[in-house]
């Protein structure tokens, strides 16, 4: 091979290398020019902070001052009926007995709306809990001297249905965690009131029903494995968790904690 032929082949190889590099560069630039796919957020992601500030205020005596804020957070398809629920419960007068009122037309409609709200978003679920707490303030559920426990047990049933659906998911939800624990405390208090109602004995059925439910919800028992909700309860309301794990008056801690949190929720109208 003479020198001229060698130089020709060298130049050809160099040109091929340059062309290959240009093609690679063009491909890289083309890829970079493609716009990225739009980011999507999973629907079940829980934000680092609640979108509705201080949700516990919606369960307290001054809830009426803040309930209008819920309108923007309720699912659109449920918003109109929820506004009617608010008017019905927050303007309820006469302190009716809870069981009798719930069995009436308005009460039956409210109960159906609670089911609808429980099946919705976490904001819908909070709205359902707001309505239950308002019923607990506006209706009479104290057994009285005649030990009529059906009113307390009906309220306990509303709280139990909510907790069965949302208790465990709420444990690490910044919007629902505190309201869910408050619901459990009120549930324990209400069911303990029903248990203690008879003057000469104890009404064992609501006590056994409540302790069995709370044990399942929390995992707190003599040797049980705690659920996330149980861990949250023990961290925030240790007295309630400690008594639930005992063998004597297991709802006492719930009533004590509820009394401190909601001192006026005793079964008579506020």
MINU-310910 format. One record per atom (N, C-alpha, C, O, CB): residue in one letter; x, y, z. Coordinates in steps of 0.001 Angstrom, whole numbers, plus 500000, padded with zeros to 6 digits. Glycine has a CB too. Layout:
// MINU-310910
aXYZ/...
***
This chain:
// MINU-310910
x500876498801500000/x500000500000500000/x500898501229500000/x501749501380500876/x499017500017501254/x500702502135498988/x501543503331498943/x501011504394499874/x499933504211500439/x501632503877497523/x501707505488500061/x501330506538501002/x500051507231500632/x499276507607501512/x502414507540501106/x499802507417499321/x498588508126498890/x497348507350499262/x496365507906499751/x498611508373497384/x497414506008499012/x496249505182499344/x495989505172500836/x494834505185501260/x496445503754498844/x497061505150501654/x496911505161503109/x496285506449503602/x495445506430504502/x498253504958503778/x496690507572503016/x496121508861503423/x494655508955503046/x493845509505503791/x496894510014502788/x494314508398501853/x492912508436501416/x492020507664502375/x490939508119502751/x492775507864500000/x492498506485502760/x491694505690503699/x491596506365505072/x490567506241505737/x492295504285503851/x492612507055505499/x492580507753506782/x491572508883506775/x490843509100507743/x493954508292507126/x491545509627505618/x490590510732505526/x489148510208505501/x488248510812506084/x490871511580504269/x488944509069504813/x487601508469504761/x487146508039506155/x485989508244506523/x487585507256503801/x488046507450506920/x487688507026508277/x487367508227509150/x486454508177509974/x488822506207508906/x488124509311508968/x487878510511509772/x486511511112509454/x485771511526510346/x488981511553509531/x486187511151508108/x484882511698507732/x483744510856508308/x482729511396508747/x484757511778506206/x483916509536508304/x482882508658508863/x482701508907510348/x481576508894510846/x483232507189508619/x483788509131511057/x483722509412512485/x483005510720512746/x482205510821513676/x485117509451513089/x483296511745511910/x482650513043512077/x481155512939511825/x480354513502512571/x483273514077511139/x480776512213510765/x479359512047510439/x478624511333511568/x477517511724511938/x479196511268509125/x479246510278512117/x478623509529513216/x478419510427514438/x477382510360515098/x479489508305513593/x479420511272514734/x479296512180515868/x478189513189515657/x477456513519516589/x480603512896516113/x478062513690514408/x477017514671514105/x475632514057514251/x474702514693514748/x477197515226512688/x475511512799513808/x474218512113513928/x473862511920515403/x472715512143515788/x474251510741513195/x474821511511516232/x474569511331517666/x474172512629518331/x473260512656519158/x475795510762518353/x474857513716517973/x474540515013518553/x473141515457518160/x472392515984518983/x475564516056518119/x472791515240516890/x471462515631516430/x470382514838517157/x469334515374517517/x471337515428514916/x470658513546517367/x469675512715518079/x469502513188519514/x468385513242520031/x470101511237518062/x470627513534520159/x470544514009521543/x469759515301521636/x468955515487522550/x471936514209522123/x469999516202520677/x469284517471520693/x467799517258520433/x466958517960520996/x469871518429519655/x467476516291519582/x466071516012519298/x465356515477520527/x464213515841520803/x465948515017518150/x466047514600521270/x465449514051522481/x465200515147523506/x464150515181524147/x466346512966523077/x466173516043523656/x466028517132524614/x464905518081524214/x464311518741525067/x467337517898524741/x464615518150522917/x463572519061522455/x462168518536522715/x461204519301522676/x463742519325520987/x462039517214522986/x460723516634523250/x460236517115524607/x460942516915525596/x460771515079523200/x459069517738524706/x458585518226526007/x458302517061526946/x457812516024526499/x457313519082525828/x458604517207528267/x458364516128529225/x456874515883529406/x456054516781529219/x459011516452530573/x456537514634529780/x455137514300530046/x454657515072531260/x455420515256532209/x454958512778530263/x453419515525531256/x452903516272532406/x452904515415533664/x452567514232533618/x451488516780532123/x453290516023534801/x453329515292536064/x451911515018536548/x451023515860536415/x454123516079537130/x451714513840537106/x450413513478537661/x450551513186539139/x451571512661539584/x449817512265536926/x449546513519539883/x449543513297541326/x448532512218541669/x447348512375541370/x449225514605542090/x448961511134542284/x447994510096542670/x446904510669543558/x447166511524544403/x448699508942543391/x445679510195543364/x444549510737544098/x444608510433545584/x444011511143546393/x443274510205543529/x445336509367545947/x445326508985547360/x446513509523548140/x446733509133549287/x445296507496547480/x447282510422547522/x448406511008548241/x447889511993549281/x447030512822548980/x449381511706547264/x448404511906550499/x448011512811551572/x449022513946551670/x450224513692551751/x447899512056552921/x448569515159551665/x449475516300551724/x450227516338553046/x449817515723554031/x448705517600551522/x451324517065553048/x452120517201554265/x451380518015555324/x451685517892556510/x453466517855553948/x450430518830554929/x449679519655555875/x448222519689555436/x447940519604554240/x450271521102555965/x447307519808556363/x445893519844555987/x445556521083555187/x446099522160555435/x445015519780557220/x444672520934554239/x444251522082553450/x443240522929554212/x443102524125553954/x443660521624552122/x442532522303555154/x441550523015555971/x442142523168557369/x442276522189558103/x440165522255556013/x442493524393557731/x443222524627558978/x442364524357560204/x441156524591560192/x443737526052559021/x443001523860561267/x442363523654562569/x441022522911562464/x439986523442562865/x442149524995563250/x441042521694561931/x439768520982561746/x439036520678563051/x437817520511563042/x440013519694561014/x439754520604564171/x439091520316565448/x438102521406565844/x437144521140566571/x440126520145566546/x438325522625565375/x437394523704565693/x436000523435565134/x435011523969565636/x437921525023565153/x435925522611564099/x434641522297563486/x433833521307564309/x432666521057564007/x434853521751562101/x434441520742565346/x433735519810566215/x433353520454567546/x432641519840568341/x434588518578566461/x433808521661567800/x433590522310569087/x432355523183569119/x431577523234568167/x434777523128569444/x432194523874570247/x431022524728570445/x430915525841569413/x429812526260569060/x431056525327571822/x432040526314568935/x432016527407567967/x432018526946566528/x432369527716565634/x433178528297568189/x431632525706566285/x431662525158564927/x430837525989563955/x431189526112562782/x431159523728564930/x429727526563564448/x428846527330563561/x429561528510562907/x429139528989561854/x427643527833564337/x430644528978563531/x431386530095562965/x432210529695561754/x432560530538560928/x432283530693564009/x432523528390561646/x433429527955560592/x432798527015559570/x433385526777558515/x434604527290561201/x431624526479559859/x431067525494558930/x430882526016557500/x430948525217556566/x429747525016559451/x430653527325557283/x430560527776555887/x431828527504555085/x431776527408553859/x430253529255555845/x432966527378555765/x434218527105555062/x434209525740554390/x434947525513553432/x435385527195556023/x433389524843554882/x433372523489554330/x432828523446552912/x433121522512552166/x432552522582555212/x432045524436552533/x431391524399551227/x432372524143550088/x432099523342549194/x430660525695550983/x433497524816550122/x434436524726549001/x435166523396548947/x435737523035547918/x435440525841549083/x435148522656550074/x435884521398550113/x435015520169549868/x435532519101549544/x436566521263551430/x433715520309550018/x432821519179549815/x432759518829548328/x432787519717547476/x431409519494550361/x432674517537548019/x432539517112546632/x431343517817545986/x430292517980546605/x432378515575546546/x431521518219544759/x430504519055544109/x429137518379544100/x428121519038544319/x430925519382542677/x429102517088543852/x427826516396543785/x427117516259545112/x425927515950545157/x428024515064543213/x427850516490546210/x427271516368547549/x427038517720548219/x426456517787549302/x428171515524548420/x427482518773547589/x427515520092548231/x426122520630548558/x425899521139549657/x428237521077547337/x425201520525547632/x423866521080547842/x423170520390549023/x422609521056549892/x423017520933546561/x423212519064549048/x422571518336550145/x423269518611551468/x422618518664552512/x422567516833549859/x424588518788551436/x425298519076552681/x424868520415553262/x424732520543554479/x426808519067552448/x424654521407552420/x424187522703552910/x422826522560553591/x422561523212554602/x424102523719551753/x421980521720553043/x420686521466553678/x420876520780555027/x420166521084555986/x419794520606552763/x421824519864555102/x422140519199556371/x422575520208557420/x422161520133558576/x423237518147556172/x423409521147557011/x423875522165557952/x422710522980558498/x422619523218559702/x424891523091557278/x421829523402557615/x420680524200558068/x419795523384559010/x419275523911559994/x419852524697556859/x419630522117558710/x418757521268559522/x419329521042560909/x418607521134561902/x418531519932558835/x420622520747560988/x421222520387562275/x421615521603563101/x421458521585564322/x422437519517562053/x422120522655562474/x422585523806563240/x421451524743563646/x421653525633564472/x423609524569562440/x420271524555563078/x419117525342563502/x418067524460564175/x416899524835564277/x418503526072562305/x418494523298564628/x417589522387565318/x417250522955566695/x418148523293567465/x418219520973565446/x415962523062567006/x415523523668568260/x414705522678569083/x414199521679568571/x414702524935567987/x414591522986570374/x413722522207571242/x414366521037571934/x413713520352572721/x412602521722570476/x415624520787571664/x416355519696572306/x415577518371572251/x415247517814573298/x416662520060573760/x415283517867571061/x414534516613570974/x415385515421571414/x416614515479571373/x414030516396569545/x414728514355571829/x415443513117572123/x416022512576570820/x415340512530569797/x414503512065572802/x417277512172570872/x417984511852569637/x417338510712568876/x417157510803567662/x419413511507569938/x416989509646569565/x416404508494568883/x415108508874568171/x414893508499567018/x416143507363569879/x414258509608568855/x412972509986568270/x413169510915567076/x412474510790566068/x412079510659569323/x414116511848567189/x414350512768566077/x414948512031564885/x414559512280563744/x415276513914566511/x415893511124565140/x416508510369564055/x415501509480563334/x415669509188562150/x417647509527564589/x414468509051564030/x413454508205563400/x412435509015562597/x411631508442561861/x412736507387564458/x412463510343562733/x411575511204561957/x412097511431560552/x413163510937560187/x411390512532562654/x411345512178559770/x411697512397558366/x413043513100558216/x413876512677557415/x410613513213557677/x413263514176558986/x414533514903558892/x415703514022559327/x416753514006558684/x414485516178559750/x415510513295560421/x416579512447560921/x416934511339559954/x418113511035559769/x416194511859562243/x415946510733559337/x416209509677558369/x416963510216557160/x417856509558556627/x414903509025557927/x416591511423556733/x417290512024555597/x418742512347555955/x419653512115555161/x416563513298555135/x418944512885557156/x420303513178557602/x421124511900557661/x422284511892557250/x420289513870558975/x420545510834558162/x421288509576558278/x421711509052556901/x422806508510556751/x420438508520559005/x420856509212555916/x421229508804554553/x422365509670554013/x423253509177553318/x420012508889553614/x422330510951554334/x423413511836553884/x424738511504554570/x425802511661553972/x423044513299554151/x424677511052555804/x425900510635556491/x426546509456555782/x427770509387555667/x425602510271557947/x425729508537555311/x426252507393554556/x426925507877553272/x428008507410552921/x425118506385554226/x426283508807552578/x426839509338551332/x428161510044551586/x429123509839550845/x425849510300550665/x428222510868552616/x429445511610552919/x430566510683553352/x431724510901552994/x429182512644554002/x430237509650554120/x431262508695554554/x431917507984553373/x433076507575553457/x430651507665555498/x431190507839552294/x431722507124551133/x432510508031550196/x432986507581549153/x430593506471550371/x432652509296550555/x433322510250549677/x434770510499550048/x435475509601550508/x432586511543549684/x435202511732549841/x436576512133550115/x436786512322551610/x435843512232552395/x436923513422549359/x438025512584551996/x438285512817553418/x437625514109553887/x437228514207555049/x439797512868553686/x437499515102553008/x436765516314553382/x435280516015553584/x434646516550554493/x436943517403552308/x434741515163552734/x433354514725552917/x433202514004554254/x432225514209554975/x432912513802551754/x434179513159554574/x434135512412555835/x434177513347557035/x433466513133558017/x435297511421555907/x435005514378556960/x435045515358558039/x433696516055558171/x433227516302559282/x436160516388557794/x433080516369557051/x431765517012557077/x430736516124557767/x429898516619558521/x431301517344555651/x430792514814557516/x429881513886558181/x430088513912559689/x429123513883560453/x430077512463557645/x431346513967560116/x431642513988561542/x431164515292562181/x430690515291563317/x433146513802561776/x431285516388561464/x430778517674561954/x429277517579562231/x428801518079563250/x431066518803560931/x428544516949561341/x427098516800561517/x426776515926562728/x425850516227563480/x426466516200560254/x427537514843562920/x427292513956564066/x427533514691565379/x426740514568566312/x428191512707563988/x428613515451565458/x428898516199566679/x427825517258566930/x427471517523568079/x430283516855566594/x427311517862565865/x426252518847566050/x424983518189566569/x424292518761567412/x425967519580564740/x424667517004566081/x423514516276566608/x423707515956568088/x422757515996568869/x423286514981565810/x424944515638568465/x425236515347569873/x425059516570570746/x424773516437571936/x426648514815570022/x425222517768570181/x425021519001570935/x423563519431570956/x423085519972571954/x425868520106570355/x422855519193569857/x421504519734569704/x420407518801570194/x419268519233570373/x421259520063568272/x420728517535570413/x419721516555570843/x420062516020572232/x421210516074572673/x419624515387569828/x419056515514572896/x419265514915574210/x419493513411574059/x418693512702573448/x418059515195575141/x420604512945574631/x420889511512574586/x421256510944575960/x421583509764576080/x422015511243573605/x421200511777576981/x421439511297578338/x420302510359578755/x419137510693578538/x421564512489579332/x420600509203579343/x419552508238579710/x418567508766580738/x417412508339580746/x420181506988580240/x418983509684581608/x418091510213582631/x417781509181583703/x418340508085583706/x416806510698582001/x416885509542584614/x416603508660585751/x415840507411585325/x415809506420586054/x415807509412586814/x415228507456584153/x414500506285583656/x415384505349582839/x414923504327582330/x413322506728582814/x416648505707582721/x417649504850582043/x417241504513580611/x417328503361580184/x417855503549582833/x416800505525579881/x416479505323578467/x417782505417577655/x418174506499577218/x415420506382577967/x418424504300577467/x419762504304576845/x419728504274575328/x420775504375574688/x420554503128577335/x418539504137574735/x418488503991573283/x419013505226572560/x419525505124571445/x417069503705572840/x418889506398573193/x419366507628572557/x420898507649572493/x421477507968571454/x418846508866573323/x421539507311573596/x423000507250573618/x423508506168572679/x424500506361571976/x423508506994575042/x422828505034572670/x423286503944571806/x423122504299570327/x423924503876569494/x422516502657572124/x422094505069570003/x421924505510568602/x423052506449568197/x423592506337567096/x420556506214568408/x423409507380569086/x424537508271568808/x425823507464568687/x426631507700567789/x424675509345569914/x426010506501569606/x427182505644569520/x427247504905568196/x428329504705567645/x427189504656570660/x426089504496567681/x426071503810566396/x426527504699565250/x427234504236564355/x424689503293566112/x426135505968565263/x426586506907564229/x428100507076564265/x428762507070563228/x425902508272564405/x428640507227565473/x430087507375565627/x430816506092565239/x431877506136564616/x430434507760567070/x430243504959565609/x430893503686565295/x430950503455563789/x431968502992563274/x430156502528565975/x429883503769563086/x429869503615561627/x430949504479560983/x431631504045560054/x428484503984561056/x431100505708561486/x432123506596560928/x433526506046561216/x434380506013560330/x431975508023561509/x433747505625562437/x435066505126562820/x435405503824562099/x436567503582561772/x435132504917564331/x434423503003561856/x434680501755561141/x435212502037559740/x436062501305559233/x433401500906561063/x434711503094559121/x435130503443557762/x436429504234557733/x437287503984556886/x434046504236557076/x436584505193558653/x437674506160558538/x438703506096559662/x439730506768559573/x437106507527558485/x438469505319560713/x439383505333561841/x440818505026561469/x441712505827561743/x438928504365562858/x441053503889560853/x442421503497560516/x443024504380559430/x444166504810559593/x442450502050560071/x442326504679558324/x442905505591557331/x443221506975557894/x444142507646557428/x441962505734556163/x442449507399558905/x442645508743559456/x443873508848560340/x444324509953560641/x441434509157560240/x444424507708560763/x445489507727561771/x446685508584561348/x447309509234562187/x445955506309562054/x447003508586560062/x448160509361559592/x447760510437558601/x448579510899557806/x449186508441558955/x446516510826558652/x446022511870557772/x446018513188558540/x445372513279559584/x444599511527557233/x446721514211558057/x446809515463558816/x445477516177558981/x445328516987559896/x447774516387558148/x444512515898558125/x443205516527558258/x442320515777559249/x441608516407560031/x442520516602556902/x442352514453559232/x441386513650559981/x441925513030561262/x441142512513562059/x440873512572559113/x443214513062561483/x443771512317562615/x443195512772563955/x442725511939564730/x445280512462562635/x443220514053564242/x442697514540565515/x441172514401565603/x440671513948566633/x443096515995565717/x440416514773564564/x438974514555564636/x438601513083564832/x437643512786565545/x438320515078563381/x439327512173564223/x439014510747564385/x439259510294565821/x438466509533566375/x439854509897563414/x440339510751566418/x440595510408567823/x439505511009568716/x439053510367569664/x441999510914568267/x439090512226568413/x438014512850569190/x436720512060569055/x435974511919570024/x437793514303568738/x436451511548567869/x435254510731567655/x435307509465568499/x434291509039569049/x435105510370566168/x436489508861568603/x436633507663569429/x436417507976570902/x435796507189571617/x438011507041569227/x436921509113571360/x436723509499572756/x435237509715573047/x434721509237574058/x437524510778573080/x434554510437572156/x433126510673572380/x432352509363572321/x431417509157573094/x432571511667571342/x432733508487571417/x432082507173571321/x432215506414572637/x431237505871573149/x432691506346570166/x433433506380573183/x433636505692574453/x432830506312575569/x432280505606576414/x435094505695574821/x432758507636575575/x431986508312576616/x430491507985576498/x429836507660577488/x432204509833576536/x429973508075575291/x428545507830575067/x428173506408575468/x427159506190576131/x428178508077573594/x428983505457575071/x428664504063575371/x428866503743576855/x428188502870577396/x429524503132574516/x429778504434577505/x429936504239578956/x428735504814579695/x428293504244580694/x431245504902579462/x428200505943579213/x426994506515579796/x425840505520579696/x425082505342580649/x426628507841579097/x425713504875578543/x424653503874578363/x424869502682579292/x423911502117579818/x424600503400576895/x426107502309579486/x426430501171580357/x426086501464581817/x425575500592582521/x427916500816580234/x426364502687582276/x426173503035583682/x424749503477584015/x424445503740585178/x427129504123584062/x423878503564583018/x422575504190583227/x421712503544584304/x421196504271585153/x421831504183581959/x421523502233584324/x420649501661585364/x421175501961586765/x422378501886587014/x420517500142585174/x420274502298587666/x420682502684589014/x421173501506589841/x422076501663590662/x419536503352589724/x420598500343589638/x420908499201590496/x421765498140589820/x422126497142590444/x419641498577590970/x422087498345588565/x422908497356587858/x423611498055586695/x423596499282586599/x422035496149587345/x424211497283585835/x424874497850584662/x424246497254583404/x423850496089583378/x426413497578584698/x424166498078582369/x423654497652581073/x424822497098580269/x425523497855579597/x422950498832580315/x425037495815580328/x426275495231579803/x426376495257578282/x427485495307577749/x426398493817580275/x425251495225577567/x425298495108576105/x426082496238575435/x426979495946574644/x423893495081575552/x425786497528575715/x426564498590575061/x428033498586575464/x428902498926574661/x425963499938575383/x428311498203576709/x429701498146577163/x430484497094576387/x431583497355575899/x429764497848578666/x429909495913576282/x430594494833575576/x430748495155574092/x431781494862573489/x429833493517575751/x429715495758573511/x429785496125572102/x430876497177571865/x431637497084570902/x428422496652571622/x430943498162572739/x431913499243572570/x433342498762572786/x434234499096572006/x431603500379573529/x433562497989573829/x434930497525574098/x435422496599572994/x436591496654572612/x434998496805575452/x434530495740572475/x434929494851571379/x435277495654570134/x436257495354569452/x433810493844571062/x434478496672569837/x434754497491568655/x436062498259568812/x436888498274567899/x433600498467568400/x436255498896569965/x437465499693570171/x438709498815570206/x439777499231569756/x437358500495571466/x438580497631570727/x439721496716570724/x440112496352569296/x441296496293568964/x439397495445571527/x439100496105568450/x439393495816567057/x439958497011566313/x440843496858565471/x438159495336566369/x439455498201566614/x439912499415565941/x441346499764566308/x442119500211565461/x439000500577566281/x441699499560567568/x443007500000568060/x444035498880568184/x445240499130568158/x442841500654569389/x443557497654568317/x444475496553568603/x444958496564570028/x445862495806570382/x445651496602567677/x444372497415570863/x444800497527572257/x444025496516573094/x442808496620573245/x444587498976572799/x444733495558573624/x444135494542574500/x445249493998575378/x446342494562575431/x443435493383573672/x444968492908576062/x445969492367576983/x447253491963576268/x448332492021576858/x445400491172577723/x447151491558575018/x448373491177574301/x448268491421572817/x448963490769572038/x448691489729574544/x447422492341572403/x447184492570570988/x448243493436570321/x449005494141570982/x445852493196570805/x448271493365568991/x449169494203568198/x448431495481567812/x447372495418567189/x449675493444566926/x448964496611568165/x448274497875567934/x448217498228566460/x449174498033565710/x448951498987568700/x447066498753566071/x446931499315564738/x447550500703564721/x447980501216565754/x445448499366564302/x447591501307563539/x448090502689563468/x447199503617564296/x447687504546564939/x448150503176561991/x445886503356564274/x444978504171565076/x445251503961566562/x445226504916567338/x443510503834564748/x445511502721566959/x445832502442568353/x447103503134568798/x447182503633569920/x445960500961568568/x448096503168567927/x449344503864568257/x449088505359568426/x449627505988569337/x450410503623567163/x448265505924567544/x447945507359567636/x447180507659568911/x447430508675569558/x447128507815566415/x446250506785569280/x445475506990570502/x446381506957571728/x446262507805572613/x444377505925570627/x447290505976571781/x448190505853572925/x449123507056573031/x449452507499574132/x449008504566572820/x449545507583571883/x450453508725571889/x449756510008572318/x450353510849572990/x451065508909570516/x448493510158571930/x447793511421572178/x446931511369573444/x446840512355574174/x446923511775570979/x446306510230573699/x445400510093574844/x445753508807575599/x445055507796575517/x443897510076574380/x446846508887576322/x447391507697576976/x446426507094577990/x446368505873578136/x448697508037577662/x445672507928578686/x444754507419579702/x443697506516579079/x443367505468579634/x444083508578580446/x443171506917577931/x442167506105577254/x442746504769576824/x442099503733576981/x441607506847576047/x443966504781576279/x444599503538575835/x444921502629577009/x444736501415576924/x445869503840575050/x445401503206578104/x445765502410579281/x444549501707579876/x444613500522580200/x446423503298580341/x443453502429580018/x442248501823580591/x441646500776579648/x441117499763580108/x441207502908580903/x441723501010578342/x441191500038577394/x441945498716577489/x441365497655577259/x441265500587575967/x443222498769577823/x444029497560577944/x443836496857579279/x444355495759579479/x445484497894577759/x443096497475580194/x442897496903581519/x441706495946581521/x441087495707580484/x442689498015582557/x441399495410582681/x440265494495582825/x439117495105583624/x438169494408583987/x440719493213583490/x439202496397583896/x438199497024584755/x437794498383584190/x438633499264584001/x438736497180586196/x436493498542583920/x435958499820583438/x436803500348582276/x437407501416582373/x435915500859584586/x436836499607581206/x437757499880580103/x437421501151579316/x438239501623578527/x437769498709579165/x436242501699579521/x435846502930578829/x436064504177579679/x435825505292579215/x434391502848578419/x436508504000580901/x436650505136581807/x437606506183581257/x437323507379581336/x437131504664583167/x438719505758580707/x439693506707580175/x439138507508579009/x439470508682578846/x440941505979579742/x438298506884578200/x437679507599577090/x436771508711577607/x436783509829577091/x436885506629576201/x435984508389578632/x435089509405579168/x435869510546579816/x435492511710579680/x434131508782580180/x436941510225580511/x437744511269581142/x438371512190580094/x438353513412580239/x438837510642582017/x438920511595579049/x439552512408578007/x438500513219577247/x438744514373576895/x440347511514577031/x437342512626576995/x436276513342576299/x435757514503577143/x435434515567576616/x435127512385575952/x435681514292578451/x435219515357579341/x436172516545579312/x435739517696579377/x435076514833580772/x437458516269579214/x438432517347579141/x438373518077577792/x438579519288577718/x439833516797579377/x438090517322576742/x438077517887575390/x436748518571575068/x436724519642574462/x438354516794574363/x435640517940575479/x434300518460575210/x433477518439576498/x432586517602576638/x433596517632574096/x433752519327577426/x433100519260578755/x431587519431578708/x430893518984579621/x433678520319579659/x431068520061577674/x429618520301577643/x428846519199576935/x427615519213576936/x429330521618576968/x429543518245576331/x428857517164575637/x428537516044576622/x429246515040576696/x429713516631574465/x427471516232577365/x427113515282578421/x425760514618578171/x425295513835579000/x427093515986579767/x425136514917577055/x423849514291576754/x422668515199576870/x421569514834576451/x423640513149577633/x422851516382577428/x421795517400577447/x422171518463576431/x423340518575576064/x421607518025578885/x421225519228575979/x421529520222574954/x422360521362575536/x422145521787576671/x420234520770574336/x423306521845574747/x424180522915575211/x423418524226575274/x423987525253575645/x425402523051574297/
***
